């Protein structure tokens, strides 16, 4: 009986939901179209529960580490403290309140921006080392990189008029060819994965591989 | 000589040069020229071709970390849109959006919305806040706005906002503007708004997303603002110099520094390899 609850019912719900939403794209049957609208709305509302579960999982995983004082336990403590403070402020004052904004603007904002700025410094240092011409492909990548960098600079196309056109060509043809190939490959993979999910072959999302039932 | 080369070869040199160039161009801006790209022109043209009373959905997914690259260019776009008699519905698919947009709507941004007389919240612009669910949320929003979100960011039921009576499904939306920072959400947004719902779409994105967005230009994405560069072009086109044009000088300096470091790295590498320097 357990396998019915844990496997077949969830697969059945997934398959029915998937088929209704899929059919909505291709057919104009009012019942199916409105059922699809309701299901996608449910999907959005369920996402809030996913956020809540994520927060609870963080709490569940952090507390044992803090109690046992495992490696980097103080970082978990800091994260948990901020989680509690931000959640409490949001619940009590509301997310549009000045109290919530104060915490956000004075804690999260500066840290997030600083981390990104530090990454910029490392990128500059990395570009000095990464583009050393050790082979023909690296030489090609370096030339493309220099052309795009110069064309990306707001004053670049004025000082080097041909670089703007060349950069457009690099981004419109060789670069797009590569990106589109990846996009199409990912799309075909997603389609295959979707079909497998609809017919019940893909059950990883149920945690079924860990389940011996 | 050896010490100088070792210093150049160390990380300190690039770090010091980066800080030096950035500070130099910020303290003493040179007013370097700006060339308006075809994508920026198209972006502005799409907005200006809309009829008065058109409904615009702005997908504001800017993050704090990418705010200098995407948020500041977005402000000139928001200001431009708000200057026209459009109905503007703004929504965030990321949790960081509300606090950033709050500054703009609250008049603390670089372009003060409070200065624009005649704009009334609820009648010509509405902010729905953060809605979880990513791509599914946008699909749901397109099929049934009132079924997806019940209250706006400030807690007012959306049925009580006069502007929201004009917008029920994607059919009521004339233009979608994506403000995307750094994640790969552009693909999902194109799938939902351009492919599935057939809406006109333009994108205001960070430079890191530019190449990924260019895949869809001009067929599905009709115009692109490419980070600070695009923001500077926007300000130049509108004749309103602001933070983007101010930021374009350091950007030019740092990108040329990057090119210089790549060339210098190769000169030192081959000089050492061939024994010209030790």
Boltz contact constraints between the chains, C-beta under 6 A:
constraints:
  - contact:
      token1: [A, 37]
      token2: [B, 143]
      max_distance: 6.0
  - contact:
      token1: [A, 37]
      token2: [B, 144]
      max_distance: 6.0
  - contact:
      token1: [A, 40]
      token2: [B, 136]
      max_distance: 6.0
  - contact:
      token1: [A, 40]
      token2: [B, 139]
      max_distance: 6.0
  - contact:
      token1: [A, 40]
      token2: [B, 140]
      max_distance: 6.0
  - contact:
      token1: [A, 41]
      token2: [B, 140]
      max_distance: 6.0
  - contact:
      token1: [A, 41]
      token2: [B, 147]
      max_distance: 6.0
  - contact:
      token1: [A, 41]
      token2: [B, 148]
      max_distance: 6.0
  - contact:
      token1: [A, 43]
      token2: [B, 136]
      max_distance: 6.0
  - contact:
      token1: [A, 44]
      token2: [B, 133]
      max_distance: 6.0
  - contact:
      token1: [A, 44]
      token2: [B, 137]
      max_distance: 6.0
  - contact:
      token1: [A, 44]
      token2: [B, 140]
      max_distance: 6.0
  - contact:
      token1: [A, 44]
      token2: [B, 148]
      max_distance: 6.0
  - contact:
      token1: [A, 47]
      token2: [B, 132]
      max_distance: 6.0
  - contact:
      token1: [A, 47]
      token2: [B, 133]
      max_distance: 6.0
  - contact:
      token1: [A, 48]
      token2: [B, 132]
      max_distance: 6.0
  - contact:
      token1: [A, 51]
      token2: [B, 132]
      max_distance: 6.0
  - contact:
      token1: [A, 96]
      token2: [B, 154]
      max_distance: 6.0
  - contact:
      token1: [A, 104]
      token2: [B, 99]
      max_distance: 6.0
  - contact:
      token1: [A, 109]
      token2: [B, 64]
      max_distance: 6.0
  - contact:
      token1: [A, 112]
      token2: [B, 64]
      max_distance: 6.0
  - contact:
      token1: [A, 112]
      token2: [B, 65]
      max_distance: 6.0
  - contact:
      token1: [A, 113]
      token2: [B, 65]
      max_distance: 6.0
  - contact:
      token1: [A, 116]
      token2: [B, 65]
      max_distance: 6.0
  - contact:
      token1: [A, 121]
      token2: [B, 15]
      max_distance: 6.0
  - contact:
      token1: [A, 124]
      token2: [B, 14]
      max_distance: 6.0
  - contact:
      token1: [A, 124]
      token2: [B, 18]
      max_distance: 6.0
  - contact:
      token1: [A, 125]
      token2: [B, 11]
      max_distance: 6.0
  - contact:
      token1: [A, 125]
      token2: [B, 14]
      max_distance: 6.0
  - contact:
      token1: [A, 127]
      token2: [B, 258]
      max_distance: 6.0
  - contact:
      token1: [A, 127]
      token2: [B, 262]
      max_distance: 6.0
  - contact:
      token1: [A, 128]
      token2: [B, 14]
      max_distance: 6.0
  - contact:
      token1: [A, 128]
      token2: [B, 261]
      max_distance: 6.0
  - contact:
      token1: [A, 128]
      token2: [B, 265]
      max_distance: 6.0
  - contact:
      token1: [A, 131]
      token2: [B, 262]
      max_distance: 6.0
  - contact:
      token1: [A, 132]
      token2: [B, 265]
      max_distance: 6.0
  - contact:
      token1: [A, 132]
      token2: [B, 266]
      max_distance: 6.0
  - contact:
      token1: [A, 132]
      token2: [B, 269]
      max_distance: 6.0
  - contact:
      token1: [A, 133]
      token2: [B, 266]
      max_distance: 6.0
  - contact:
      token1: [A, 146]
      token2: [B, 259]
      max_distance: 6.0
  - contact:
      token1: [A, 149]
      token2: [B, 255]
      max_distance: 6.0
  - contact:
      token1: [A, 149]
      token2: [B, 258]
      max_distance: 6.0
  - contact:
      token1: [A, 149]
      token2: [B, 259]
      max_distance: 6.0
  - contact:
      token1: [A, 152]
      token2: [B, 255]
      max_distance: 6.0
  - contact:
      token1: [A, 153]
      token2: [B, 252]
      max_distance: 6.0
  - contact:
      token1: [A, 153]
      token2: [B, 255]
      max_distance: 6.0
  - contact:
      token1: [A, 154]
      token2: [B, 34]
      max_distance: 6.0
  - contact:
      token1: [A, 154]
      token2: [B, 229]
      max_distance: 6.0
  - contact:
      token1: [A, 154]
      token2: [B, 232]
      max_distance: 6.0
  - contact:
      token1: [A, 154]
      token2: [B, 248]
      max_distance: 6.0
  - contact:
      token1: [A, 154]
      token2: [B, 252]
      max_distance: 6.0
  - contact:
      token1: [A, 155]
      token2: [B, 32]
      max_distance: 6.0
  - contact:
      token1: [A, 155]
      token2: [B, 33]
      max_distance: 6.0
  - contact:
      token1: [A, 155]
      token2: [B, 252]
      max_distance: 6.0
  - contact:
      token1: [A, 157]
      token2: [B, 35]
      max_distance: 6.0
  - contact:
      token1: [A, 158]
      token2: [B, 33]
      max_distance: 6.0
  - contact:
      token1: [A, 158]
      token2: [B, 35]
      max_distance: 6.0
  - contact:
      token1: [A, 171]
      token2: [B, 211]
      max_distance: 6.0
  - contact:
      token1: [A, 171]
      token2: [B, 214]
      max_distance: 6.0
  - contact:
      token1: [A, 175]
      token2: [B, 211]
      max_distance: 6.0
  - contact:
      token1: [A, 176]
      token2: [B, 215]
      max_distance: 6.0
  - contact:
      token1: [A, 179]
      token2: [B, 215]
      max_distance: 6.0
